Amino acid sequence: MTAPAKGPALDRFRLPAAALVVCIHTGPLASLSAGADFWLCRCLARVAVPFFLMVTGHFLARRGWRTTGPFLKRTLAIYLAAAVLYLPLNLYNGGFPPLEWGRRLLLEGTLYHLWYFPALILGVLLVRGLLRLGEPAALFIAGGLYLLGLGGDSYFGPAARLPGLGAFYQGVFALFGYARNGLFYVPLFLLLGAAGRRWSPRASRAGLLLSLGLLSAEGFALRALGWPRHDSMYLSLPLCAVFLFSLLLERNQGQDRRARRLSLLVYLLHPWCIVLVRAGARRTGLTGPLVENSLGHFAAVLAVSLAAALVLDGLRPLRLAPRGRAWREIDLSALRQNARALQALLPQGCELMAVLKADAYGHGAAPSARRLRRAGVRAFAVACLEEGIALRRGGVRGTILILGYTPPEEVPLLRRWRLTQTVADEAHGHALADRGEPLDVHLALDTGMHRLGIPAEDAAALVRLYRRRELRIKGLFSHLCVPDDPAREDYTNQQLTRFYQAADQLRQQGLDPGKLHIQASYGLLNLPPQPCAYARAGIVLYGVPSGGPAARRWPELRPVLSLRARVACVRTLRPGDRAGYGLAFQAERETRLAVLTIGYADGLPRALSQRGGRVLLRGRSCPMAGRMCMDQLLVDVTGLPDVEPGDVATLIGRDGGLEIPAEEVAERCGTITNELLSRLGPRARLVYRK
Ligand SMILES: *Cc1c(COP(=O)(O)O)cnc(C)c1O
């Protein structure tokens, strides 16, 4: 006997399970035989929802419950959308009083099939709490809750007569409507799915048949006794669910996302389809075959639901896979750690100002800023007005200093977005003030770089600017030009002296210079602690050295960015064959070349491939071959016979035990990491690692 072929059995079974839910709400056999209909809808079909819950528990547990947050968010979003979709039916039926709306939304669902969503949310939260006690205890408690629920469901008859219990269940019904809810019903199945017990197919099949027999017997017996208040919960239902799940799990391999989406849509849409089929049948005079004939009714509702699901699924937005071609992978937790490590170097009263110019050196400014805020960073610097606005639009609060020149005409925009502007020189300062509106600024001092800034020795010019009422001068800063060069320490010290002298002179005139700052990354790493309010860290925040002489101090910093691409195809060259533009590569022996989906238009320096550039593939280092193209490059993978299309190649960052640091790439190309990183993208997409 051959083993049955494996496939996405769990996902595919969602479709018949959704059809079973449609059965419950349409009663396909009702006009044929009341007994058969009872068996189908009140016994057999009751397995469907436990199955959905078990799959949910199974997948959440497989990811260690780490995806619970996003899962709950998505479930809530689906639920709210469905509630809105069914609002017309609610209103047609007269609606609810305000308090009842709240109770329905939170606990019972706003239409008969929507109970599932609030119950699922409550159940998942409860299970997360229970699991703190350990899995056996959680299962035990969930089992107890299920037994308690049974008394409010199909064992209501005798349970209600027990002293105290009757009142208890009345309380439950007042809150939830039914005992089949997030408290009594959902947790057990979530946990059974999480446990994912698997028996041999034969045992599962036998167990399933036996337990379905039990379920049927239990259902009919209870009905004969007249005990049920509702018939969603049976003693033997968890048994059926567990054996069914084991059977499916045994054959399960891979996913069928389409089956997932379609089954969800059928579940969500079928009550509307029932309304539509009834209305349509009345209009066309087809109530006989489409409503009164229960089988016809069921078939019509299922067909319309499935058709609607297919149409909606076809219309859903399709998103580009972010890791499809070339991407910058950003590890925001490394960024936060780096910020913490740098903050630890600062003296009391000095804060980190995170420099996020050039889209945070290619790391994505707004997401970086938001994560840095969580590390306590409250001040940011950008290069220009546009970058400042982009940060604010990205929801970033706090001080944002524009380090570069902004035309005075833009004062209204600076004010609108509450940005702090650098005064580039005296003329710029007066021109900004002449716009006649108050503006937050920092003055740049030229202490020897001769780029932006008012000459530090020009005290008169400084005083004139401090006397302009429109300029709200919040800070005074300068920039060092050789903080990384130990041979030029004297020059740096002169710059520092000029800077503090200028500040002192202002104080002597009774003027408050505002917050002082002069260190950038290498000033922060190489100088002793400075009496400043800020240190402006750029490149080191991203965890890489700039290049050039090593810094005196190097705290625990981790690179934040990795650059990756895919293998598009692999080909074999005979000895002597040439490849690429200019035929710059020649195979000396039989050579396997992999084509990567990244090139100089993604920001890699074109020279890299002919200056010893390399990539990591399958944890091994492979040399680049020939000239880099705009969108592709060639890599020699002769020693790696298992490289295949779709493989991920690392151009900057780690793969296995190996690493290509950004500074290595920069050095090969005769530049610094600041340039290399800030030029990456935009086509190499930003992907944030969780
Ligand atoms: C770019 C820049 C910085 C940040 O420099 P790093 O060396 O990357 O830390 C700081 N201050 C000014 C004025 C800058 O232009």
The ligand as an SDF file (V2000), in Angstrom:
LIG
                    3D

 15 15  0  0  0  0  0  0  0  0999 V2000
   26.3450   64.5970    8.7180 C   0  0  0  0  0  0  0  0  0  0  0  0
   26.5390   65.4180    9.8870 C   0  0  0  0  0  0  0  0  0  0  0  0
   26.6580   64.8490   11.1470 C   0  0  0  0  0  0  0  0  0  0  0  0
   26.7230   63.3690   11.3610 C   0  0  0  0  0  0  0  0  0  0  0  0
   27.9890   62.9190   10.9950 O   0  0  0  0  0  0  0  0  0  0  0  0
   28.4960   61.4320   11.3190 P   0  0  0  0  0  0  0  0  0  0  0  0
   29.9490   61.4990   11.0910 O   0  0  0  0  0  0  0  0  0  0  0  0
   27.8000   60.5560   10.3720 O   0  0  0  0  0  0  0  0  0  0  0  0
   28.1270   61.1700   12.7090 O   0  0  0  0  0  0  0  0  0  0  0  0
   26.7350   65.6760   12.2260 C   0  0  0  0  0  0  0  0  0  0  0  0
   26.7080   67.0270   12.0720 N   0  0  0  0  0  0  0  0  0  0  0  0
   26.6270   67.6210   10.8800 C   0  0  0  0  0  0  0  0  0  0  0  0
   26.6070   69.0900   10.7890 C   0  0  0  0  0  0  0  0  0  0  0  0
   26.5430   66.8400    9.7420 C   0  0  0  0  0  0  0  0  0  0  0  0
   26.4690   67.4360    8.5510 O   0  0  0  0  0  0  0  0  0  0  0  0
  1  2  1  0
  2  3  1  0
  2 14  2  0
  3  4  1  0
  3 10  2  0
  4  5  1  0
  5  6  1  0
  6  7  2  0
  6  8  1  0
  6  9  1  0
 10 11  1  0
 11 12  2  0
 12 13  1  0
 12 14  1  0
 14 15  1  0
M  END
$$$$
